[in-house]
Each structure stands twice: as C-alpha cells, then as structure tokens.
C-alpha cells in the first residue's frame, strides 16, 4: 500500500491524512469512526480548496505571460 501511495501524485499532507485515517480505521466504535471520516474529509476538502485557489492564481499568470510573450514576438517581427 505504501508503494502505491509513494508512486501517486498526492502531496505530503494528503499522504499524512490518508495514513492517519488508515491507522484509526477499525479501531473505534461507529460514532468515533464517523467522526474520523468527517475529520479526514474536512482536511482533504481544505487542501482541495487551497489547490484550486493556487490553480486559479497561476492560470491567470500563465495566460498573461503567454499573451506578453506573443506580443513580444510580434514586436520583434515588425
């Protein structure tokens, strides 16, 4: 299982959350299990939101750089 996780594109924090979740799975009663599942979901949702924010920010930058590079090439050719 660790080999699969190490070869995935998951970040360090995602791997830690999943490892902690796997260690607690099956060790407690049903109410505690539900709490651990909700906690893992909350952590992963927060990481997803941060990743989407980064994607949005960097995609704007890449679009701007692409436009400026194209404009620069056009100016060089003129």
C-alpha positions in Angstrom: 0.0 0.0 0.0 2.8 2.4 0.8 4.3 1.8 -2.6 1.1 2.8 -4.3 0.9 6.0 -2.2 4.5 6.9 -2.8 4.0 6.5 -6.6 0.9 8.7 -6.6 0.7 12.4 -7.2 -0.5 13.1 -3.7 1.2 15.7 -1.7 2.9 15.2 1.6 -0.1 16.5 3.6 -2.6 14.3 1.7 -0.4 11.2 2.3 -0.2 12.0 6.0 -4.0 12.5 6.3 -4.6 9.2 4.5 -2.1 7.3 6.6 -3.6 8.6 9.8 -7.0 7.7 8.6 -5.9 4.2 7.7 -4.3 3.8 11.2 -7.5 4.7 13.0 -9.9 2.8 10.7 -11.5 -0.1 12.6 -10.1 0.7 16.0 -13.1 2.6 17.4 -16.8 2.3 17.7 -19.2 3.5 14.9 -19.6 7.1 16.3 -15.9 7.6 16.6 -15.4 6.1 13.1 -17.9 8.6 11.7 -16.0 11.5 13.4 -12.7 10.3 12.0 -14.2 10.0 8.5 -15.7 13.5 8.7 -12.4 14.9 10.0 -10.4 13.3 7.1 -13.0 14.7 4.7 -12.7 18.2 6.2 -8.9 18.1 5.9 -8.9 16.9 2.4 -11.6 19.5 1.4 -9.4 22.3 2.8 -6.4 21.0 0.8 -8.6 20.8 -2.3 -9.8 24.4 -1.9 -6.2 25.6 -1.4 -5.1 23.7 -4.6 -8.0 25.2 -6.6 -7.0 28.7 -5.4 -3.4 28.1 -6.5 -4.6 26.8 -9.8 -6.7 29.9 -10.4 -3.9 32.2 -9.5 -1.3 30.5 -11.6 -3.5 30.0 -14.6 -4.0 33.8 -14.7 -0.3 34.3 -14.6 0.4 31.8 -17.3 -2.2 33.4 -19.6 -0.7 36.8 -19.1 2.8 35.5 -19.7 1.6 33.8 -22.9 0.0 36.9 -24.2 3.0 39.1 -23.4 5.4 36.6 -25.0 3.2 36.5 -28.1 3.1 40.3 -28.2 6.9 40.5 -27.8 7.4 38.1 -30.7 5.1 40.2 -32.9 7.0 43.3 -32.0 10.3 41.6 -32.8 9.0 40.5 -36.2 7.8 44.0 -37.1 
